[in-house]
Amino acid sequence: MNNIIYTILLFNILIIVFKMFEKYKVDNLQALIVNYLTAAGCSYFFLEQDFSLNHVLNSEWLYHAMIIGTLFIIVFNFYAFGTQKVGIAVTTVANKMSLIIPVCAALILYPENNTFDELKGIAFFLALAGIYLSSTKGGKLSFDKKYLWLIILVFVGQGISDSIFNDFAQKFPNEGGYLFFMILFFMASISGILILIGKSIKTKNKLQLKSIFWGVIFGVPNFFSLVFFLKALGSMSSSIVFPLVSMGVVISSSLIGLLLFKEKLSKSNWIGILLSICAIYIFSY
């Protein structure tokens, strides 16, 4: 349970830093690329063995790292585009509700480690309701239906990324380690650089020093959040870890928004927080 708590705390640090991106008008893509390079550097620092390109190329988990790293930057761009076109609430709900995909995948692929009884079913339903109500204003979602494809891509992309990450945790519990993270973050940064080059042809944005600064600040907690998340998946049932982390992040981020950024919480938000707390209690029990 400690690993889940650490993961949630670090995710909230990321949320606060991301708020600073908006405040100081940081280029999101530039900062994210620097963030992934920083996280890759942290992974290299913690390597427990000498780095060998031959070892990496022959690793069974290589494709896991490459796919997840690529999806990281792609899903974020969909998320950023979604917040502009359909709003933060709708996009956030799609992102958080994607936990359905890795949980279902875990129940199908690893039934020996993931049971689903009536009590867990109730908790899962409460978790989904809690996430929905906590992430919306008035408990309603409304958006231009022509952007439905964008919401689906955020939902599916995040869900697939989490499923593959969990697949790595289940198949290679004692392999990869920090080397896996280094390759993952490196792939994310390379994918981001390619997207940035493509965008620069049209917009010609110059590299910002503040993007480098905030990217480094973002990269360190981002690295440790995934480390603890992987440890949580290795020590507990993934059908419990994903809902707990999602609910924990939604509850704590809502309270951070209220206390630090003076964001108002509606009645439905408070109901969602209460339902999430009930679900967390049941899962923990």
Secondary structure, DSSP 4 states (H G I P E B T S, - for coil): -HHHHHHHHHHHHHHHHHHHHHHTT--HHHHHHHHHHHHHHHHHHT-SS---HHHHHT-TTHHHHHHHHHHHHHHHHHHHHHHHHT-HHHHHHHHHHTTHHHHHHHHHH-TTT----HHHHHHHHHHHHHHHHHHSSTT-----GGGHHHHHHHHHHHHHHHHHHHHHHHH-TTS-THHHHHHHHHHHHHHHHHHHHHHHHHH-PPPPHHHHHHHHHHHHHHHHHHHHHHHHHHHS-HHHHHHHHHHHHHHHHHHHHHHTS-----HHHHHHHHHHHHHHHHHH-
